[in-house]
Amino acid sequence: MSIFHSINTSASALTAQRVRMDVISSNMANMDTTRGKLIEGEWQPYRRKMVVTEPKNNQFSSFLNKAIGSSPNTTGVKVTGIVEDETPFELIYDPEHPDADEEGYVSMPNVDPLKEMVDLISSTRSYEANVTVLNATKGMLMKALEIGK
């Protein structure tokens, strides 16, 4: 284990949370976009996007270390993808809207601002916690360097 192991772990978590906040911002910005994607000549509303993360070290050695009882050598998390939420669109009656169907209903994006704000607060708190860990690690490394004086 390297002396920078915890710094690398915190850095990967900071990156993952930043990507998560960017995706949440995109969802909030497009919560009223009725023309998000053109599919087979017809406009579909914007679909909510979500970030998928997994442990960074998903190799055989980490599973072997776990099986023999030694500490796993994980080095944080990584973003493996951004997927679309498949929940159905909300139909709103607005016959004056340019994207209304024959009956006057408009398909609105499946973005729930309340859910997005909860995710944003969670992501922000995780980011802040990782900054705190990073600063604590930096402080310990500085104290270790002072011992050598």
N, C-alpha and C positions, 0 to 999 in steps of 0.2 A: 504494500500500500504506500502510495506516494504522499508526500507532505501536502500536495495540492489536491488530494482526492476530494476533500469536502468543498473546496473552492470550485472544482469542476462540476460536482454534483449540484451545488447551488446555482452555478451559471446555467446549467442545462434546464433547471427548473424555472429560472428567470426567463429564459428564452421561450419555453413552452407557455408560460403565463402571459408573456407579451403577445405571442401569436393568438392566444385565446382572447385577449382583450381586443386585438385588431379585428378578429372575426365577429365578436360581439358588437363592436362599433359599426361594422359593415351591416350587420343585421338591423341595428337600430336606424341606420341611415336609409335602409331600403324597406322599412316597414309599411310604406304606402305605395311601393312600386308594383303596379299591376302588369307591367310589361318587362319581366325579368329575363325571360329566355324564350327564343323562338323555336318551337317544336312543331315540325310538319306543317309549316305555314301558319300556325296559330300561336299567339302570344300566351305564355304562362306567367302567373305572378312569381315574384321572387320567393324562393324557398329558403327557410332558415338554415343556416350552416352551423355545424358543430365541429369542434376539434377532437381528434382521437389521439391519445398518447399511450405510450407503453414504456416499460423499462428499457433503458439504453442497451444494457448488456444482456442480451437474450441468447447467449451462445452456450455451447455444450459445457464449457468449463464452469460457468456459473451454476448449472444444474448439478454437475459433479461435485463441486464444493459444498453445495447444499446437502447432497446425499451423504457425504462423508462427515458432515457435521461442522465443517469449517465455515467461516463467515463468507457469505457470497460477495463477490467483487462487482457490485453494481456501481455504475457511475452516473446515476441520474435518470432522467427521462428524455424521450424524444417524441416529437410530433410525427405520427405516422400517416396522417391524412386529415383532410377536411371533408366531412360528409354532409349531405343534405338531409334535413329532417323530413320524413315522409308523412307527417300528419296532414290531414286534408285542409284545403284552403277554406277560409271563412267566406260565406256568401252574404253580401250586404245588398239590400234593395236600394238602388239608385238609378232609375231609368235615364237620367240626364248624363250619366257618366259615359265617356266615349267607348269604354270597354265593356259596357253592359250587354248581356245576352238578350235574346228575344223577349224574355219575361221581365227584364229590367234588373237582373241580379248581376253583381260584379264579384268576381273571385278576388279576394284580398289575400296578401301574403300570410303565411302561418307564423308570423313573428308576434310573440306576446311580449310587450314591453316590460311587464312585471317579471316574467321569467328571465328576460335579458338582464334586467337590473340586478336580480339576485345572483345570476352568474357573474356579472361584472363585479359585484361586491366580493364574492367568493374569490374570484381571480385576483382582485386587488389585494385582499388580505393575504393570500398565498404569496403574492409577489413581495409584500412588505415583510412577511415572515422569512422569506429567503434572503432578503437584503439584510435582515437582522442577523441571520446565521452567517452570512458572508462577512459582515462587520465583526462579529465575535471571533470568527476564524482568523481574520486579519489581525485582530488584537492579540490573540494567542500566539500567532507566528511572530509578531513584533516583540512580545515578551520573551519568547524563546531566543530571539536574536540578541536581546539585551542581556540574557544570561551569559552569553559567550563573550561579553566585553571584559 
